[in-house]
Structures are given as C-alpha cells and as structure tokens.
Amino acid sequence: MTGKLSGKEIGLWTDSHPGWKLRGDALRKTYRLSSFRDSIVFVNRVATIADELDHHPDIRVRFDKVDLRLWSHDAGGVTARDVALAEKIDYATSAR
C-alpha cells in the first residue's frame, strides 16, 4: 500500500498538470473529444495503461466527454500510484 498524499502535495502536483483537480478524495479530469467514437478510443487507451499499472480509474463517458476519477481505495485518497497513472494517461494520450 502506498501512503495517502497530503493536500499540499496534491496541490503542487495539480498546479503543474492542467485539467486535474482534487475533488473530495480523488483526482479528477474531464477530457473533451470530437466524437463518441473518439471518446471510446480514448477510454481503450486509458484501459491499456491502467492494466499495465494494475491501477484502475473510475471512468464515465458522456458522448464527447470522458471523466476520470483516480484514487486509491486502500489508502482512502490520492497516492503516488494515482499521480503516476494520471501522468501516463496525459502523456500517452497527448492530452497535456
């Protein structure tokens, strides 16, 4: 288990990672795509990354929007695993 990050640590990270916000106990970001099909392609990319890291986000698809929610159940909040997953998603999807 990885320890839960402090609000200050998360704030410093979100300041340098556009679109990511701490809401409640999770990191969240909404991606806007050009179509429903593009949203599904994006979700499949995220699924591949999540499987590689064995750490899976909550995903909500609404036509051209995909909402991601990252948090570690075992730690009760955001950990280094969530931050690493978010960075890999942004990098791999060119949505930085």
PyMOL CGO cylinders between C-alpha atoms (Angstrom):
from pymol import cmd
from pymol.cgo import CYLINDER

trace = [
    CYLINDER, 0.00, 0.00, 0.00, 1.18, 3.49, -0.82, 0.3, 1, 1, 1, 1, 1, 1,
    CYLINDER, 1.18, 3.49, -0.82, 0.55, 6.30, 1.65, 0.3, 1, 1, 1, 1, 1, 1,
    CYLINDER, 0.55, 6.30, 1.65, -2.05, 8.96, 1.02, 0.3, 1, 1, 1, 1, 1, 1,
    CYLINDER, -2.05, 8.96, 1.02, -0.60, 12.24, -0.26, 0.3, 1, 1, 1, 1, 1, 1,
    CYLINDER, -0.60, 12.24, -0.26, -1.21, 15.47, 1.65, 0.3, 1, 1, 1, 1, 1, 1,
    CYLINDER, -1.21, 15.47, 1.65, -3.41, 18.23, 0.28, 0.3, 1, 1, 1, 1, 1, 1,
    CYLINDER, -3.41, 18.23, 0.28, -0.30, 20.37, -0.18, 0.3, 1, 1, 1, 1, 1, 1,
    CYLINDER, -0.30, 20.37, -0.18, 1.48, 17.65, -2.19, 0.3, 1, 1, 1, 1, 1, 1,
    CYLINDER, 1.48, 17.65, -2.19, -1.56, 17.17, -4.38, 0.3, 1, 1, 1, 1, 1, 1,
    CYLINDER, -1.56, 17.17, -4.38, -1.97, 20.93, -4.84, 0.3, 1, 1, 1, 1, 1, 1,
    CYLINDER, -1.97, 20.93, -4.84, 1.62, 21.31, -6.01, 0.3, 1, 1, 1, 1, 1, 1,
    CYLINDER, 1.62, 21.31, -6.01, 1.09, 18.47, -8.47, 0.3, 1, 1, 1, 1, 1, 1,
    CYLINDER, 1.09, 18.47, -8.47, -2.23, 19.77, -9.85, 0.3, 1, 1, 1, 1, 1, 1,
    CYLINDER, -2.23, 19.77, -9.85, -0.72, 23.25, -10.28, 0.3, 1, 1, 1, 1, 1, 1,
    CYLINDER, -0.72, 23.25, -10.28, 1.64, 21.82, -12.89, 0.3, 1, 1, 1, 1, 1, 1,
    CYLINDER, 1.64, 21.82, -12.89, -0.82, 19.39, -14.54, 0.3, 1, 1, 1, 1, 1, 1,
    CYLINDER, -0.82, 19.39, -14.54, -3.57, 21.26, -16.40, 0.3, 1, 1, 1, 1, 1, 1,
    CYLINDER, -3.57, 21.26, -16.40, -7.10, 19.98, -16.03, 0.3, 1, 1, 1, 1, 1, 1,
    CYLINDER, -7.10, 19.98, -16.03, -6.51, 17.78, -12.99, 0.3, 1, 1, 1, 1, 1, 1,
    CYLINDER, -6.51, 17.78, -12.99, -8.35, 18.85, -9.85, 0.3, 1, 1, 1, 1, 1, 1,
    CYLINDER, -8.35, 18.85, -9.85, -8.67, 17.43, -6.38, 0.3, 1, 1, 1, 1, 1, 1,
    CYLINDER, -8.67, 17.43, -6.38, -12.36, 16.92, -5.70, 0.3, 1, 1, 1, 1, 1, 1,
    CYLINDER, -12.36, 16.92, -5.70, -13.23, 15.22, -2.48, 0.3, 1, 1, 1, 1, 1, 1,
    CYLINDER, -13.23, 15.22, -2.48, -10.81, 12.34, -2.04, 0.3, 1, 1, 1, 1, 1, 1,
    CYLINDER, -10.81, 12.34, -2.04, -9.88, 11.91, -5.72, 0.3, 1, 1, 1, 1, 1, 1,
    CYLINDER, -9.88, 11.91, -5.72, -8.04, 13.40, -8.66, 0.3, 1, 1, 1, 1, 1, 1,
    CYLINDER, -8.04, 13.40, -8.66, -10.46, 14.21, -11.46, 0.3, 1, 1, 1, 1, 1, 1,
    CYLINDER, -10.46, 14.21, -11.46, -10.17, 15.38, -15.02, 0.3, 1, 1, 1, 1, 1, 1,
    CYLINDER, -10.17, 15.38, -15.02, -12.61, 15.76, -17.90, 0.3, 1, 1, 1, 1, 1, 1,
    CYLINDER, -12.61, 15.76, -17.90, -11.34, 15.18, -21.41, 0.3, 1, 1, 1, 1, 1, 1,
    CYLINDER, -11.34, 15.18, -21.41, -13.29, 16.59, -24.36, 0.3, 1, 1, 1, 1, 1, 1,
    CYLINDER, -13.29, 16.59, -24.36, -13.08, 14.61, -27.57, 0.3, 1, 1, 1, 1, 1, 1,
    CYLINDER, -13.08, 14.61, -27.57, -14.51, 15.33, -31.00, 0.3, 1, 1, 1, 1, 1, 1,
    CYLINDER, -14.51, 15.33, -31.00, -16.98, 12.43, -31.13, 0.3, 1, 1, 1, 1, 1, 1,
    CYLINDER, -16.98, 12.43, -31.13, -18.38, 9.49, -29.21, 0.3, 1, 1, 1, 1, 1, 1,
    CYLINDER, -18.38, 9.49, -29.21, -16.12, 7.15, -31.18, 0.3, 1, 1, 1, 1, 1, 1,
    CYLINDER, -16.12, 7.15, -31.18, -13.06, 9.20, -30.19, 0.3, 1, 1, 1, 1, 1, 1,
    CYLINDER, -13.06, 9.20, -30.19, -14.21, 9.01, -26.57, 0.3, 1, 1, 1, 1, 1, 1,
    CYLINDER, -14.21, 9.01, -26.57, -14.29, 5.22, -26.74, 0.3, 1, 1, 1, 1, 1, 1,
    CYLINDER, -14.29, 5.22, -26.74, -10.84, 5.08, -28.40, 0.3, 1, 1, 1, 1, 1, 1,
    CYLINDER, -10.84, 5.08, -28.40, -9.55, 7.28, -25.57, 0.3, 1, 1, 1, 1, 1, 1,
    CYLINDER, -9.55, 7.28, -25.57, -11.12, 5.00, -22.93, 0.3, 1, 1, 1, 1, 1, 1,
    CYLINDER, -11.12, 5.00, -22.93, -9.44, 2.00, -24.54, 0.3, 1, 1, 1, 1, 1, 1,
    CYLINDER, -9.44, 2.00, -24.54, -6.06, 3.75, -24.32, 0.3, 1, 1, 1, 1, 1, 1,
    CYLINDER, -6.06, 3.75, -24.32, -6.70, 4.52, -20.66, 0.3, 1, 1, 1, 1, 1, 1,
    CYLINDER, -6.70, 4.52, -20.66, -7.70, 0.88, -20.06, 0.3, 1, 1, 1, 1, 1, 1,
    CYLINDER, -7.70, 0.88, -20.06, -4.42, -0.36, -21.54, 0.3, 1, 1, 1, 1, 1, 1,
    CYLINDER, -4.42, -0.36, -21.54, -2.38, 1.97, -19.32, 0.3, 1, 1, 1, 1, 1, 1,
    CYLINDER, -2.38, 1.97, -19.32, -4.43, 1.09, -16.25, 0.3, 1, 1, 1, 1, 1, 1,
    CYLINDER, -4.43, 1.09, -16.25, -3.95, -2.63, -16.85, 0.3, 1, 1, 1, 1, 1, 1,
    CYLINDER, -3.95, -2.63, -16.85, -0.19, -2.13, -17.28, 0.3, 1, 1, 1, 1, 1, 1,
    CYLINDER, -0.19, -2.13, -17.28, -0.03, -0.35, -13.90, 0.3, 1, 1, 1, 1, 1, 1,
    CYLINDER, -0.03, -0.35, -13.90, -2.65, -2.63, -12.29, 0.3, 1, 1, 1, 1, 1, 1,
    CYLINDER, -2.65, -2.63, -12.29, -4.40, 0.51, -11.04, 0.3, 1, 1, 1, 1, 1, 1,
    CYLINDER, -4.40, 0.51, -11.04, -7.81, 1.33, -12.49, 0.3, 1, 1, 1, 1, 1, 1,
    CYLINDER, -7.81, 1.33, -12.49, -9.70, 4.65, -12.60, 0.3, 1, 1, 1, 1, 1, 1,
    CYLINDER, -9.70, 4.65, -12.60, -13.41, 5.26, -12.43, 0.3, 1, 1, 1, 1, 1, 1,
    CYLINDER, -13.41, 5.26, -12.43, -14.49, 6.24, -15.95, 0.3, 1, 1, 1, 1, 1, 1,
    CYLINDER, -14.49, 6.24, -15.95, -17.66, 8.00, -17.10, 0.3, 1, 1, 1, 1, 1, 1,
    CYLINDER, -17.66, 8.00, -17.10, -18.40, 8.54, -20.80, 0.3, 1, 1, 1, 1, 1, 1,
    CYLINDER, -18.40, 8.54, -20.80, -20.90, 11.16, -21.95, 0.3, 1, 1, 1, 1, 1, 1,
    CYLINDER, -20.90, 11.16, -21.95, -20.82, 11.40, -25.74, 0.3, 1, 1, 1, 1, 1, 1,
    CYLINDER, -20.82, 11.40, -25.74, -17.78, 13.66, -26.36, 0.3, 1, 1, 1, 1, 1, 1,
    CYLINDER, -17.78, 13.66, -26.36, -16.62, 13.87, -22.73, 0.3, 1, 1, 1, 1, 1, 1,
    CYLINDER, -16.62, 13.87, -22.73, -14.76, 11.38, -20.61, 0.3, 1, 1, 1, 1, 1, 1,
    CYLINDER, -14.76, 11.38, -20.61, -14.46, 11.94, -16.88, 0.3, 1, 1, 1, 1, 1, 1,
    CYLINDER, -14.46, 11.94, -16.88, -11.69, 10.17, -14.99, 0.3, 1, 1, 1, 1, 1, 1,
    CYLINDER, -11.69, 10.17, -14.99, -11.57, 9.76, -11.24, 0.3, 1, 1, 1, 1, 1, 1,
    CYLINDER, -11.57, 9.76, -11.24, -8.37, 8.43, -9.65, 0.3, 1, 1, 1, 1, 1, 1,
    CYLINDER, -8.37, 8.43, -9.65, -7.99, 7.41, -6.04, 0.3, 1, 1, 1, 1, 1, 1,
    CYLINDER, -7.99, 7.41, -6.04, -6.61, 4.55, -4.03, 0.3, 1, 1, 1, 1, 1, 1,
    CYLINDER, -6.61, 4.55, -4.03, -9.30, 2.69, -2.12, 0.3, 1, 1, 1, 1, 1, 1,
    CYLINDER, -9.30, 2.69, -2.12, -6.80, 1.07, 0.25, 0.3, 1, 1, 1, 1, 1, 1,
    CYLINDER, -6.80, 1.07, 0.25, -5.32, 4.45, 1.27, 0.3, 1, 1, 1, 1, 1, 1,
    CYLINDER, -5.32, 4.45, 1.27, -8.61, 6.34, 1.33, 0.3, 1, 1, 1, 1, 1, 1,
    CYLINDER, -8.61, 6.34, 1.33, -7.39, 9.04, -1.04, 0.3, 1, 1, 1, 1, 1, 1,
    CYLINDER, -7.39, 9.04, -1.04, -4.82, 10.06, -3.62, 0.3, 1, 1, 1, 1, 1, 1,
    CYLINDER, -4.82, 10.06, -3.62, -1.45, 8.31, -3.61, 0.3, 1, 1, 1, 1, 1, 1,
    CYLINDER, -1.45, 8.31, -3.61, 1.68, 8.30, -5.76, 0.3, 1, 1, 1, 1, 1, 1,
    CYLINDER, 1.68, 8.30, -5.76, 0.06, 5.50, -7.81, 0.3, 1, 1, 1, 1, 1, 1,
    CYLINDER, 0.06, 5.50, -7.81, -2.78, 7.83, -8.82, 0.3, 1, 1, 1, 1, 1, 1,
    CYLINDER, -2.78, 7.83, -8.82, -0.37, 10.60, -9.78, 0.3, 1, 1, 1, 1, 1, 1,
    CYLINDER, -0.37, 10.60, -9.78, 1.72, 8.16, -11.83, 0.3, 1, 1, 1, 1, 1, 1,
    CYLINDER, 1.72, 8.16, -11.83, -1.40, 6.89, -13.62, 0.3, 1, 1, 1, 1, 1, 1,
    CYLINDER, -1.40, 6.89, -13.62, -2.57, 10.44, -14.38, 0.3, 1, 1, 1, 1, 1, 1,
    CYLINDER, -2.57, 10.44, -14.38, 0.82, 11.37, -15.81, 0.3, 1, 1, 1, 1, 1, 1,
    CYLINDER, 0.82, 11.37, -15.81, 0.94, 8.28, -18.00, 0.3, 1, 1, 1, 1, 1, 1,
    CYLINDER, 0.94, 8.28, -18.00, -2.59, 8.92, -19.27, 0.3, 1, 1, 1, 1, 1, 1,
    CYLINDER, -2.59, 8.92, -19.27, -1.79, 12.52, -20.18, 0.3, 1, 1, 1, 1, 1, 1,
    CYLINDER, -1.79, 12.52, -20.18, 1.48, 11.56, -21.83, 0.3, 1, 1, 1, 1, 1, 1,
    CYLINDER, 1.48, 11.56, -21.83, 0.11, 8.61, -23.80, 0.3, 1, 1, 1, 1, 1, 1,
    CYLINDER, 0.11, 8.61, -23.80, -2.98, 10.45, -24.99, 0.3, 1, 1, 1, 1, 1, 1,
    CYLINDER, -2.98, 10.45, -24.99, -1.24, 13.74, -25.79, 0.3, 1, 1, 1, 1, 1, 1,
    CYLINDER, -1.24, 13.74, -25.79, -3.88, 15.48, -23.69, 0.3, 1, 1, 1, 1, 1, 1,
    CYLINDER, -3.88, 15.48, -23.69, -1.47, 17.50, -21.59, 0.3, 1, 1, 1, 1, 1, 1,
]
cmd.load_cgo(trace, "trace")
